[in-house]
Amino acid sequence: MGKRVGGKKVAILGAGKIGSILLQAFLRDGLLKSSEVWATAAHAERARLLKDKLKVHAGTDNVEAVRGADIIFLCVKPQVVADVLREIRADVTRNQLIVSVAASVPTEMIERTLEKDVPVVRAMPNTPCVLGAGMTGLCKGQFVQKHHLELATKYFDAVGRTVVVDEKHMDAVTGLSASGPAYIYIILESLAEAGVKVGLPRDVATLLAAQTTMGAARVVLETGDHPALLKDAVTTPAGCTIDGIMELEEGKLRVTLIKAVVKAVQRAKELAYS
């Protein structure tokens, strides 16, 4: 069977930014065939574009999409999750798997709104999934069995790395890895601007900053060494790097990044009740 999950109808409800990223990645990686996918969008024009570009079944009718589906990816905005669930609940069965990527929406809320014992896996991917370099946190609802979690993991492994956590940690995943690319882009942009400041052409400065960022991340992932140890290996006595680090510490970069994640996590908790 290879990577394909094989012969399953998959519904993607809300093929907007993250929904379309996941859909394109699943198709590209061979987990799905276009003929197996039913995608929905809020507007008919968006649905038509999906149909033309990806050759999937696409429309605006969520009920039609979930009928007979084996897996339902719930990719709509958190604020409309309850409305969508009430719309489809008469057609959802206990034999289907719901995978929700709606930030901050608890599995218990989805189960309660559907009014039946449907297995729900909550996922929090990030946008680098579009290149297969994503990071996804997963947690399971009360009706999820081992094979449900393994199936959901297989999909998200195709677009990067996955980690399974207790649901109480999902807002932290949102604030760190889901919001994290934005923080890294700001750091990367700042490094490139610094390169321009000291005389490098902008394209060269951006390449140097981006490749350095990617390389440093790979070293952490592949060696398993603590970032502090890796930092020390770069920082030679009385060298250039320690002077740069002193500036970072004086500018409170470390505490600012920590506060950014904490603030994002707080906001993630609020989204569930807004």
PyMOL commands that set and color helices and strands:
alter all, ss='L'
color gray80, all
select helices_A, chain A and resi 17-29+34-36+44-54+62-66+78-91+107-114+127-131+146-157+167-178+180-197+202-223+227-234+240-250+253-271
alter helices_A, ss='H'
color red, helices_A
select strands_A, chain A and resi 10-13+37-40+57-59+71-74+97-100+120-124+134-140+160-164
alter strands_A, ss='S'
color yellow, strands_A
deselect
rebuild
show_as cartoon
